[in-house]
């Protein structure tokens, strides 16, 4: 701890500084000042934990100094020294929360006891503040998830008896106890090749940032992700599509959220019909989801209101269309197949089905047919664990109808591949060159390769398997294993250095990888090669 001794008598200052064993009391830094003015200047940089201060001093006395110090530091412990023990000074010391008041002439034993008491008091204060900080940190850390659970409860079961009681805590849940309320639903689509390994980590980061956002707090809104991974915001008040209905507020909120999410994610908002009371929030939530679904058909808009809904109809998979596509592909009528898919997209654009999953299933069936016929005709190979693993995942990542059509049509290029090992040599050279250039980089993924060569992940895997007889993952693994063997021949290179050179997070993971694919540990391999 730090101690500052303030007294206009040099003899007193030096006696106190030198003749008391401050280290035994837990004081490791001691400074002195000749008056309150000098002491005040020192406190800005020295920041003492305890101040031992004379009352009567020139330029600035101890009481004024202490008053000024208390303006910036209310945790410092004050012990006053004075030969004037009149009521006025004692009352000032009490008002300034002085820990003790010692009369002159100074008794070193009394000073030592007073400072020891100040050290213990300061320790107790520090411990209490630390505990309070830990509690506050735990509360702050959990707050976004508490609010998310409240959002989920309000959009599904607002009649729950626990809801009104919880909403009484305005500091936690912010929302006003009475309506109206407006629900906002937002969709998030990652741009390739930035798909996260675990979207939940991104969602958690977004939640934490939004709960610290000044605009959302000023609107007394709460947010959370629903079980379908839509970002849901509930605002007290009625918001609509006109500026008279505070549209500008939602546009400001859109800009704030978009800034938090970043440019790697396509982010769109749909506003629901205002709910007059808490029980109507699920209806507002549903219209918000429906409005958000319209973004699938309208690429340019960022914020859609329920007034845009209407005339929407279901468009389920038409199995006659699926069968026709199969026959066209078998006959090699690629242009007719393209027209069929484009006609289906136009039907989808006219229907504007609000169930995007149902619509996506029709394109999923198209893609299964394309891949199945391509295998039958020898244009590609299929692998249940490779190609099909990516199909639905990729379809689910596509943010709009135009992109979906383009994605499906790209697979018709499979029928342009010349069967045999020499086919598509230029594209394969491009793929292999990129793999050889980047396979050793940390976080290297198949998505990156696909993005670089302008192919879908599914198409890339299918093409690679057809041309090379093995999967992309197997090829990259082989390259890493052989490169590891080469690097391990250098006995001066440490294992963690080899791991870093190959893009592994740490040496332990590299050892596990190497043993799996080389049949021995890196150390065992070195020993074998040294014989």
C-alpha positions as CSV (number, residue, x, y, z in Angstrom):
1,X,0.0,0.0,0.0
2,X,1.0,3.7,-0.4
3,X,1.2,6.3,2.4
4,X,1.4,10.0,2.0
5,X,2.7,12.1,4.9
6,X,1.6,15.8,4.8
7,X,3.1,18.2,7.3
8,X,4.7,21.7,7.1
9,X,7.4,20.7,9.6
10,X,10.2,19.0,7.9
11,X,11.5,17.4,11.2
12,X,8.1,15.8,11.8
13,X,7.8,14.5,8.2
14,X,11.3,12.9,8.3
15,X,10.8,11.5,11.7
16,X,7.6,9.8,10.6
17,X,9.1,8.6,7.4
18,X,12.3,7.1,8.8
19,X,11.5,6.0,12.4
20,X,8.5,3.8,11.8
21,X,8.9,0.4,10.1
22,X,6.2,0.9,7.5
23,X,7.0,-2.4,5.8
24,X,5.8,-4.4,8.8
25,X,2.4,-2.6,8.5
26,X,2.1,-3.4,4.8
27,X,3.1,0.0,3.6
28,X,5.7,-0.3,0.7
29,X,5.7,3.2,-0.7
30,X,6.0,6.4,1.4
31,X,6.0,9.9,0.1
32,X,5.9,13.3,1.9
33,X,4.6,16.8,1.1
34,X,5.1,20.1,2.9
35,X,1.6,21.4,2.6
36,X,-1.9,20.6,1.2
37,X,-1.3,22.2,-2.2
38,X,1.8,20.1,-2.9
39,X,0.0,17.0,-1.6
40,X,-2.9,17.6,-3.8
41,X,-0.7,17.8,-6.9
42,X,1.1,14.6,-5.9
43,X,-2.1,12.6,-5.4
44,X,-2.8,12.8,-9.1
45,X,0.1,10.5,-9.9
46,X,1.0,8.9,-6.5
47,X,-2.6,7.9,-5.6
48,X,-2.1,7.1,-1.9
49,X,-4.1,4.5,0.0
50,X,-3.6,6.3,3.3
51,X,-2.9,9.9,4.1
52,X,-1.3,11.0,7.4
53,X,-2.1,14.8,7.4
54,X,-1.4,17.8,9.6
55,X,-4.4,20.2,10.0
56,X,-2.6,23.6,10.3
57,X,-0.4,24.3,7.3
58,X,0.4,27.3,5.0
59,X,-1.1,27.7,1.5
60,X,-3.6,25.0,2.0
61,X,-4.5,23.4,5.3
62,X,-5.3,19.8,5.9
63,X,-9.1,20.2,6.0
64,X,-9.2,21.9,2.6
65,X,-6.8,19.4,1.1
66,X,-8.9,16.5,2.4
67,X,-12.1,18.1,1.0
68,X,-10.4,18.5,-2.4
69,X,-9.1,15.0,-2.3
70,X,-12.5,13.5,-1.4
71,X,-13.8,15.0,-4.7
72,X,-11.7,12.6,-6.7
73,X,-11.0,9.8,-4.3
74,X,-13.4,8.7,-1.6
75,X,-11.6,5.5,-0.8
76,X,-8.4,6.9,0.7
77,X,-8.1,6.6,4.5
78,X,-7.4,9.9,6.3
79,X,-5.6,10.2,9.7
80,X,-5.3,13.8,10.9
81,X,-2.5,15.2,13.1
82,X,-3.0,18.5,15.0
83,X,-2.2,20.3,18.2
84,X,-5.5,22.1,18.0
85,X,-8.1,19.6,19.2
86,X,-11.0,22.0,19.2
87,X,-14.5,21.1,18.2
88,X,-14.4,22.8,14.8
89,X,-11.6,20.6,13.5
90,X,-13.0,17.5,15.0
91,X,-16.3,18.0,13.3
92,X,-14.6,18.7,10.0
93,X,-12.6,15.4,10.3
94,X,-15.8,13.5,11.1
95,X,-17.6,15.0,8.0
96,X,-14.6,13.9,5.9
97,X,-14.8,10.4,7.2
98,X,-11.4,10.5,8.9
99,X,-10.4,7.2,10.4
100,X,-8.5,8.8,13.3
101,X,-7.4,12.1,14.8
102,X,-4.0,12.2,16.6
103,X,-2.9,15.1,18.8
104,X,0.5,16.6,18.8
105,X,3.2,16.2,20.1
106,X,3.2,13.0,18.1
107,X,3.5,9.6,19.8
108,X,5.0,7.2,17.2
109,X,3.2,4.2,18.8
110,X,-0.2,5.9,18.4
111,X,0.7,6.8,14.8
112,X,1.7,3.2,14.1
113,X,-1.6,1.8,15.6
114,X,-3.7,4.4,13.7
115,X,-2.0,3.5,10.4
116,X,-2.3,-0.2,11.1
117,X,-6.0,0.3,11.6
118,X,-6.1,2.3,8.4
119,X,-4.4,-0.6,6.5
120,X,-6.8,-3.1,7.8
121,X,-9.8,-0.9,7.0
122,X,-8.4,-0.3,3.5
123,X,-8.0,-4.1,3.0
124,X,-11.6,-4.7,4.1
125,X,-12.8,-2.0,1.7
126,X,-10.8,-3.4,-1.2
127,X,-12.1,-6.9,-0.5
128,X,-15.7,-5.6,-0.4
129,X,-15.2,-3.7,-3.7
130,X,-13.7,-6.7,-5.3
131,X,-16.7,-8.9,-4.2
132,X,-19.1,-6.2,-5.5
133,X,-17.2,-6.1,-8.8
134,X,-17.3,-9.8,-9.2
135,X,-21.1,-9.8,-8.4
136,X,-21.6,-7.0,-10.9
137,X,-19.5,-8.8,-13.5
138,X,-21.5,-12.0,-13.1
139,X,-24.7,-10.0,-13.3
140,X,-23.5,-8.2,-16.4
141,X,-22.3,-11.4,-18.0
142,X,-25.6,-13.1,-17.4
143,X,-27.9,-10.2,-18.2
144,X,-28.0,-10.8,-22.0
145,X,-29.1,-14.4,-21.5
146,X,-31.7,-13.4,-18.9
147,X,-33.2,-10.9,-21.4
148,X,-33.0,-13.5,-24.2
149,X,-35.0,-15.9,-22.1
150,X,-37.5,-13.2,-21.4
151,X,-37.8,-12.5,-25.2
152,X,-38.4,-16.2,-25.8
153,X,-41.0,-16.3,-23.1
154,X,-42.8,-13.2,-24.4
155,X,-43.0,-14.5,-28.0
156,X,-44.2,-18.0,-27.0
157,X,-46.0,-17.9,-23.6
158,X,-46.6,-14.3,-22.4
159,X,-49.4,-15.6,-20.2
160,X,-46.9,-17.4,-18.0
161,X,-47.4,-16.3,-14.3
162,X,-43.7,-15.6,-13.9
163,X,-43.6,-13.0,-16.7
164,X,-45.4,-10.1,-15.0
165,X,-43.5,-10.6,-11.8
166,X,-40.1,-10.6,-13.6
167,X,-41.0,-7.5,-15.6
168,X,-41.4,-5.6,-12.4
169,X,-37.6,-5.6,-12.3
170,X,-37.3,-2.6,-14.8
171,X,-33.5,-2.5,-14.3
172,X,-33.1,-6.0,-15.6
173,X,-35.8,-6.3,-18.2
174,X,-36.3,-2.6,-19.2
175,X,-39.7,-3.1,-20.8
176,X,-42.7,-1.0,-19.7
177,X,-45.3,-3.1,-17.8
178,X,-48.0,-2.0,-20.2
179,X,-48.2,-2.0,-24.0
180,X,-48.0,-1.2,-26.8
181,X,-45.0,-3.2,-27.9
182,X,-43.4,-3.8,-31.3
183,X,-41.4,-6.9,-32.2
184,X,-38.5,-6.8,-34.7
185,X,-37.3,-10.0,-36.4
186,X,-33.9,-10.1,-38.1
187,X,-32.2,-12.7,-40.3
188,X,-28.4,-13.2,-40.4
189,X,-26.6,-14.7,-43.4
190,X,-22.9,-15.1,-43.4
191,X,-21.1,-14.2,-46.6
192,X,-18.8,-17.1,-47.8
193,X,-16.1,-17.9,-46.9
194,X,-16.9,-16.4,-43.4
195,X,-19.2,-19.1,-42.2
196,X,-18.4,-19.6,-38.5
197,X,-17.6,-23.0,-37.1
198,X,-20.1,-22.3,-34.3
199,X,-22.7,-19.5,-35.0
200,X,-23.6,-19.5,-31.3
201,X,-20.3,-17.8,-30.4
202,X,-21.2,-15.0,-32.9
203,X,-24.7,-14.8,-31.4
204,X,-23.2,-14.5,-27.9
205,X,-20.9,-11.7,-29.0
206,X,-23.8,-9.9,-30.7
207,X,-26.0,-10.2,-27.6
208,X,-23.3,-8.8,-25.3
209,X,-22.7,-5.8,-27.7
210,X,-26.4,-5.1,-28.1
211,X,-27.0,-5.1,-24.3
212,X,-24.3,-2.4,-24.0
213,X,-25.7,-0.4,-26.9
214,X,-26.9,3.1,-25.9
215,X,-29.7,3.4,-28.4
216,X,-31.3,0.1,-27.5
217,X,-31.0,1.0,-23.8
218,X,-32.6,4.4,-24.4
219,X,-35.5,2.7,-26.2
220,X,-35.8,0.3,-23.2
221,X,-35.8,-2.6,-25.7
222,X,-34.6,-6.2,-25.1
223,X,-33.2,-8.7,-27.5
224,X,-32.3,-12.3,-28.0
225,X,-32.1,-15.1,-30.5
226,X,-35.2,-17.4,-30.9
227,X,-34.9,-21.1,-31.4
228,X,-34.7,-20.6,-35.2
229,X,-31.7,-18.3,-34.8
230,X,-33.6,-15.1,-35.8
231,X,-32.5,-12.0,-33.8
232,X,-35.6,-10.8,-32.0
233,X,-35.9,-7.3,-30.5
234,X,-38.9,-6.2,-28.5
235,X,-39.5,-2.5,-28.1
236,X,-42.0,-0.7,-25.9
237,X,-44.2,1.5,-28.1
238,X,-45.8,1.3,-31.5
239,X,-43.6,1.7,-34.6
240,X,-44.7,1.7,-38.2
241,X,-43.7,2.3,-41.8
242,X,-44.2,6.1,-41.9
243,X,-41.9,8.6,-40.3
244,X,-45.0,9.8,-38.3
245,X,-45.0,6.3,-36.8
246,X,-41.3,6.6,-35.8
247,X,-39.9,4.7,-38.8
248,X,-36.7,6.8,-38.4
249,X,-36.1,5.2,-35.0
250,X,-36.1,1.7,-36.5
251,X,-33.8,2.9,-39.3
252,X,-31.4,4.2,-36.6
253,X,-31.6,0.9,-34.8
254,X,-31.0,-1.0,-38.0
255,X,-27.8,1.1,-38.5
256,X,-26.6,0.4,-34.9
257,X,-27.2,-3.3,-35.1
258,X,-25.6,-3.6,-38.6
259,X,-22.5,-1.8,-37.2
260,X,-22.3,-4.4,-34.4
261,X,-22.8,-7.4,-36.7
262,X,-20.3,-6.2,-39.3
263,X,-20.0,-6.4,-43.0
264,X,-19.4,-10.2,-43.2
265,X,-23.1,-10.9,-42.4
266,X,-26.1,-9.9,-44.5
267,X,-28.5,-8.5,-42.1
268,X,-32.2,-7.6,-42.7
269,X,-35.1,-6.6,-40.4
270,X,-38.8,-7.2,-40.4
271,X,-41.2,-5.3,-38.2
272,X,-44.3,-6.8,-36.7
273,X,-47.7,-5.3,-36.2
274,X,-47.7,-3.4,-32.8
275,X,-49.1,-5.4,-29.9
276,X,-51.5,-3.4,-27.7
277,X,-50.8,-5.6,-24.7
278,X,-48.4,-8.3,-23.6
279,X,-50.6,-11.2,-24.6
280,X,-50.5,-10.0,-28.3
281,X,-46.7,-10.1,-28.5
282,X,-46.7,-13.6,-30.2
283,X,-48.9,-12.2,-33.0
284,X,-46.5,-9.3,-33.4
285,X,-43.6,-11.8,-33.5
286,X,-45.3,-13.9,-36.2
287,X,-45.9,-10.8,-38.5
288,X,-42.3,-9.7,-37.9
289,X,-41.1,-13.2,-39.0
290,X,-43.4,-13.0,-42.1
291,X,-42.1,-9.5,-43.0
292,X,-38.5,-10.7,-42.5
293,X,-39.3,-13.6,-44.9
294,X,-40.1,-11.2,-47.7
295,X,-36.4,-10.2,-47.8
296,X,-35.9,-13.6,-49.5
297,X,-37.7,-12.2,-52.5
298,X,-36.5,-8.6,-52.3
299,X,-32.8,-8.1,-52.3
300,X,-32.7,-4.3,-52.1
301,X,-34.8,-3.6,-49.0
302,X,-33.3,-3.6,-45.5
303,X,-36.4,-3.0,-43.4
304,X,-39.8,-4.4,-44.3
305,X,-43.1,-3.6,-42.5
306,X,-46.3,-5.8,-42.2
307,X,-48.1,-3.6,-44.8
308,X,-46.0,-5.4,-47.5
309,X,-47.7,-8.7,-46.6
310,X,-50.6,-10.0,-48.5
311,X,-51.2,-12.3,-51.5
312,X,-48.7,-14.8,-50.2
313,X,-49.4,-18.5,-51.0
314,X,-47.8,-21.8,-50.3
315,X,-45.4,-23.3,-52.9
316,X,-44.6,-26.9,-52.0
317,X,-42.4,-29.3,-54.0
318,X,-44.1,-30.3,-57.3
319,X,-43.0,-33.8,-57.9
320,X,-44.1,-33.7,-61.6
321,X,-41.6,-30.9,-62.1
322,X,-38.9,-32.9,-60.3
323,X,-39.6,-35.9,-62.6
324,X,-39.6,-33.7,-65.7
325,X,-36.2,-32.3,-64.6
326,X,-34.8,-35.9,-64.3
327,X,-36.0,-36.8,-67.8
328,X,-34.6,-33.7,-69.3
329,X,-31.2,-34.3,-67.8
330,X,-31.2,-38.0,-68.9
331,X,-31.8,-36.8,-72.5
332,X,-29.1,-34.2,-72.2
333,X,-31.5,-31.3,-72.8
334,X,-29.6,-28.9,-70.5
335,X,-31.2,-25.7,-71.8
336,X,-34.7,-27.1,-71.2
337,X,-33.6,-28.1,-67.7
338,X,-32.3,-24.5,-67.1
339,X,-35.7,-23.1,-68.3
340,X,-37.6,-25.5,-66.0
341,X,-35.6,-24.3,-63.0
342,X,-36.0,-20.6,-64.0
343,X,-39.8,-21.1,-64.4
344,X,-40.0,-22.6,-60.9
345,X,-38.1,-19.6,-59.6
346,X,-40.6,-17.2,-61.3
347,X,-43.4,-19.1,-59.7
348,X,-41.7,-18.8,-56.3
349,X,-41.3,-15.0,-56.9
350,X,-45.0,-14.7,-57.6
351,X,-46.1,-16.9,-54.7
352,X,-43.8,-15.3,-52.1
353,X,-44.3,-18.3,-49.8
354,X,-43.5,-17.1,-46.3
355,X,-42.2,-20.6,-45.3
356,X,-38.7,-20.4,-46.8
357,X,-37.8,-23.8,-45.5
358,X,-40.7,-25.3,-47.5
359,X,-39.5,-23.5,-50.6
360,X,-35.9,-24.5,-50.1
361,X,-36.9,-28.1,-50.0
362,X,-38.1,-27.9,-53.6
363,X,-34.6,-26.7,-54.6
364,X,-33.1,-29.4,-52.5
365,X,-35.0,-32.0,-54.5
366,X,-33.8,-30.4,-57.7
367,X,-30.2,-30.7,-56.6
368,X,-30.6,-34.3,-55.5
369,X,-31.9,-35.2,-59.0
370,X,-29.1,-33.3,-60.7
371,X,-26.4,-35.1,-58.7
372,X,-28.2,-38.5,-59.1
373,X,-28.4,-38.2,-62.9
374,X,-24.8,-36.9,-63.1
375,X,-23.7,-40.1,-61.3
376,X,-25.7,-42.3,-63.5
377,X,-24.2,-40.8,-66.6
378,X,-20.7,-40.9,-65.3
379,X,-20.1,-37.2,-64.9
380,X,-19.4,-37.3,-61.2
381,X,-19.2,-39.7,-58.3
382,X,-21.4,-39.5,-55.2
383,X,-20.4,-40.0,-51.6
384,X,-23.1,-40.1,-49.0
385,X,-20.7,-38.8,-46.4
386,X,-19.2,-36.0,-48.6
387,X,-21.5,-34.4,-51.1
388,X,-24.9,-34.9,-49.4
389,X,-23.4,-33.7,-46.1
390,X,-23.1,-30.2,-47.6
391,X,-26.2,-29.9,-49.7
392,X,-28.8,-28.8,-47.2
393,X,-26.2,-26.9,-45.2
394,X,-25.3,-24.8,-48.2
395,X,-29.0,-24.3,-49.3
396,X,-29.8,-23.1,-45.8
397,X,-27.0,-20.5,-46.0
398,X,-28.4,-18.9,-49.2
399,X,-30.0,-15.5,-48.4
400,X,-32.3,-14.8,-51.4
401,X,-34.2,-16.4,-54.3
402,X,-31.9,-15.0,-57.0
403,X,-28.9,-16.6,-55.3
404,X,-30.7,-19.9,-54.9
405,X,-31.5,-20.1,-58.6
406,X,-27.9,-19.3,-59.5
407,X,-26.6,-21.9,-57.1
408,X,-28.8,-24.7,-58.5
409,X,-28.1,-23.8,-62.1
410,X,-24.4,-24.0,-61.4
411,X,-24.7,-27.7,-60.9
412,X,-25.8,-28.2,-64.5
413,X,-22.2,-27.5,-65.4
414,X,-21.4,-31.0,-64.1
415,X,-22.9,-32.3,-67.4
416,X,-20.3,-30.3,-69.3
417,X,-17.4,-32.1,-67.6
418,X,-15.5,-34.4,-70.0
419,X,-15.6,-37.9,-68.4
420,X,-12.2,-39.3,-67.5
421,X,-9.1,-38.2,-65.7
422,X,-8.2,-35.5,-68.3
423,X,-11.5,-33.6,-67.9
424,X,-11.7,-30.1,-66.5
425,X,-7.9,-30.0,-66.2
426,X,-7.7,-26.2,-66.0
427,X,-10.2,-26.0,-63.1
428,X,-8.4,-28.9,-61.3
429,X,-5.1,-27.2,-61.7
430,X,-6.5,-24.0,-60.2
431,X,-7.9,-26.0,-57.2
432,X,-4.7,-27.9,-56.6
433,X,-2.5,-24.8,-56.9
434,X,-4.6,-23.1,-54.3
435,X,-4.5,-26.1,-51.9
436,X,-0.7,-26.4,-52.2
437,X,-0.4,-22.6,-51.5
438,X,-2.6,-22.5,-48.5
439,X,-3.0,-26.0,-46.9
440,X,-0.5,-25.1,-44.1
441,X,-2.4,-22.0,-43.0
442,X,-4.3,-22.0,-39.7
443,X,-8.1,-22.4,-40.2
444,X,-7.8,-23.4,-43.8
445,X,-11.2,-24.8,-45.0
446,X,-12.8,-26.3,-48.1
447,X,-15.1,-23.3,-48.2
448,X,-12.1,-21.1,-48.9
449,X,-11.1,-23.3,-51.8
450,X,-14.6,-23.3,-53.2
451,X,-14.9,-19.5,-52.9
452,X,-11.5,-19.0,-54.6
453,X,-12.4,-21.1,-57.7
454,X,-16.0,-19.9,-57.8
455,X,-17.7,-23.2,-57.1
456,X,-20.1,-24.3,-54.5
457,X,-18.7,-26.5,-51.7
458,X,-20.8,-29.4,-52.8
459,X,-19.8,-29.0,-56.5
460,X,-16.1,-28.8,-55.6
461,X,-16.2,-32.0,-53.5
462,X,-18.0,-33.8,-56.3
463,X,-15.6,-32.6,-59.0
464,X,-12.6,-33.4,-56.9
465,X,-13.7,-36.9,-56.1
466,X,-14.5,-37.6,-59.7
467,X,-11.1,-36.3,-61.0
468,X,-8.8,-37.5,-58.2
469,X,-10.6,-40.6,-56.8
470,X,-10.5,-39.3,-53.2
471,X,-12.0,-36.4,-51.2
472,X,-10.6,-32.9,-50.8
473,X,-10.2,-33.5,-47.1
474,X,-8.1,-36.7,-47.7
475,X,-5.9,-34.9,-50.1
476,X,-5.2,-32.0,-47.7
477,X,-4.6,-34.5,-44.9
478,X,-2.0,-36.3,-47.1
479,X,-0.2,-33.0,-47.9
480,X,-0.1,-32.0,-44.2
481,X,1.2,-35.4,-43.2
482,X,4.0,-35.5,-45.8
483,X,5.0,-31.9,-45.0
484,X,5.1,-32.8,-41.3
485,X,7.5,-35.7,-42.1
486,X,9.7,-33.4,-44.1
487,X,9.9,-30.8,-41.3
488,X,10.5,-33.4,-38.6
489,X,13.8,-34.4,-40.3
490,X,15.1,-31.1,-39.0
491,X,16.1,-32.1,-35.5
492,X,16.6,-28.5,-34.4
493,X,13.0,-27.6,-35.1
494,X,10.8,-28.0,-32.0
495,X,7.4,-29.7,-32.2
496,X,5.4,-26.6,-31.5
497,X,7.3,-24.9,-34.4
498,X,6.4,-27.7,-36.7
499,X,2.8,-27.4,-35.5
500,X,2.7,-23.7,-36.2
501,X,4.2,-24.2,-39.7
502,X,1.4,-26.6,-40.6
503,X,-1.4,-24.4,-39.2
504,X,-2.2,-26.4,-36.0
505,X,-3.4,-24.6,-32.9
506,X,-0.9,-26.4,-30.6
507,X,1.7,-29.2,-30.4
508,X,-0.7,-31.6,-28.6
509,X,-3.3,-31.4,-31.4
510,X,-0.5,-31.8,-34.0
511,X,0.8,-34.9,-32.2
512,X,-2.7,-36.5,-32.2
513,X,-3.1,-35.7,-35.9
514,X,0.3,-37.1,-36.9
515,X,-0.2,-40.3,-34.9
516,X,-3.6,-40.9,-36.5
517,X,-2.4,-40.5,-40.1
518,X,1.3,-41.6,-39.8
519,X,0.9,-44.4,-37.4
520,X,3.3,-43.1,-34.8
521,X,4.0,-39.9,-32.8
522,X,6.3,-37.2,-34.2
523,X,9.0,-38.1,-31.6
524,X,8.8,-41.8,-32.6
525,X,9.1,-40.8,-36.3
526,X,12.2,-38.8,-35.6
527,X,13.8,-41.7,-33.7
528,X,13.0,-44.1,-36.6
529,X,14.5,-41.8,-39.2
530,X,17.6,-41.2,-37.1
531,X,18.5,-44.9,-37.2
